[in-house]
């Protein structure tokens, strides 16, 4: 008479193989997610730096003063570039949380395209890691917090 079912050894081998496959899959998903967050942080840094550069070039080309406001709130998470009362451009951070750094709420741009004050713009990613963009008088460069 033939028995139906599995032996204990067969079940142990099956469970070991399933555990190995699950461990590999979970590790892969976590590493892909961490890579995605790191990559989107770099993209966001570059886009903010480009937004500031475009605002500077706009002011320089038209010989007007401008302001970049940091709009931080629950529904608003954006940078707004304006001159006088006209809103010229906006940049929205969708999955990042924009925060003030050192009291910097607005960034002034002169008619020569220069930024007359130092400051930092900070955003927080999905892993609660702070990423800063440093601004220095006359220029800007992107610097990630270690």
C-alpha positions in Angstrom: 0.0 0.0 0.0 1.3 3.4 -1.0 1.2 6.2 1.5 0.0 9.7 0.5 1.8 12.8 1.9 5.2 14.1 2.5 8.0 12.9 4.7 9.4 15.1 7.4 12.7 15.5 5.4 10.8 16.7 2.3 9.0 19.3 4.3 12.2 20.6 5.9 13.9 20.9 2.5 10.9 22.7 1.1 10.7 25.1 4.0 14.5 25.8 3.8 14.3 26.6 0.1 11.2 28.8 0.6 13.0 30.7 3.4 16.1 31.3 1.3 14.0 32.6 -1.6 12.0 34.9 0.7 15.2 36.3 2.3 16.7 37.1 -1.1 13.5 38.7 -2.3 13.1 40.9 0.9 16.7 42.0 0.7 16.4 42.9 -3.0 13.2 44.9 -2.4 14.8 46.9 0.5 18.0 47.6 -1.5 15.9 48.7 -4.5 13.8 51.0 -2.3 16.9 52.5 -0.7 18.4 53.1 -4.1 15.2 54.8 -5.3 15.1 57.1 -2.3 18.8 58.0 -2.7 18.4 58.6 -6.4 15.3 60.8 -6.0 17.2 62.8 -3.3 19.9 63.5 -5.9 17.3 64.5 -8.5 15.5 66.7 -6.1 18.8 68.5 -5.1 19.7 69.1 -8.7 16.2 70.3 -9.6 16.2 72.8 -6.6 19.7 74.0 -7.6 18.5 74.4 -11.2 15.3 76.3 -10.1 17.6 78.7 -8.2 19.9 79.1 -11.2 17.0 79.8 -13.5 15.7 82.4 -11.1 19.1 84.1 -11.0 19.4 84.1 -14.8 15.8 85.5 -15.1 16.7 88.4 -12.8 20.0 89.0 -14.5 18.5 89.0 -18.0 15.7 91.4 -17.1 17.7 93.5 -14.6 15.1 93.0 -11.9 15.2 91.9 -8.3 13.5 88.7 -7.3 12.6 86.6 -4.3 12.3 82.8 -3.8 9.9 82.0 -1.0 10.0 78.7 0.9 6.3 77.8 1.3 6.3 75.1 4.1 3.1 73.6 5.3 0.8 70.6 5.3 -0.6 71.3 1.8 2.1 73.5 0.5 5.6 72.2 0.0 7.1 74.4 -2.6 9.6 77.0 -3.7 8.0 80.1 -5.3 10.0 82.6 -7.4 8.4 86.0 -7.8 9.3 89.5 -8.8 7.4 92.4 -7.1 3.9 90.9 -7.0 4.1 88.6 -10.0 4.7 84.8 -9.4 7.1 83.7 -12.1 7.7 80.0 -11.3 7.1 77.4 -8.7 8.8 74.1 -7.8 6.8 71.5 -5.8 8.4 68.8 -3.7 6.0 65.9 -3.9 7.4 63.1 -1.7 9.9 65.2 0.3 9.2 67.5 3.2 10.7 71.0 2.9 11.9 72.6 6.1 13.5 75.9 7.1 17.2 75.9 7.9 18.5 78.7 10.1 15.5 80.9 9.7 15.8 81.1 5.9 12.2 81.7 4.7 13.0 83.6 1.6 16.0 84.1 -0.7 16.6 87.4 -2.3 18.1 87.7 -5.8 19.6 91.0 -7.0 19.2 92.4 -10.5 22.7 91.2 -11.2 21.6 87.6 -10.5 23.5 87.4 -7.2 22.3 86.0 -3.9 23.4 88.5 -1.2 23.0 86.1 1.8 24.2 82.7 2.8 21.7 80.0 3.7 20.6 76.4 3.5 17.5 74.8 2.1 16.6 71.5 3.7 14.3 68.7 2.8 13.6 65.4 4.6 13.1 62.2 2.6 11.0 59.1 3.2 13.6 57.7 5.6 13.7 60.9 7.6 17.2 61.7 6.3 17.9 65.4 6.0 19.3 66.7 2.8 20.6 70.2 2.6 21.4 72.6 -0.3 23.9 75.2 0.7 23.8 78.7 -0.8 26.7 81.0 -0.7 27.0 84.7 -1.6 27.3 85.0 -5.4 26.9 81.2 -6.1 25.2 78.0 -5.2 26.3 74.5 -4.9 24.7 71.3 -3.7 25.9 69.6 -0.5 24.4 66.5 1.0 24.4 66.1 4.7 26.6 63.1 5.8 
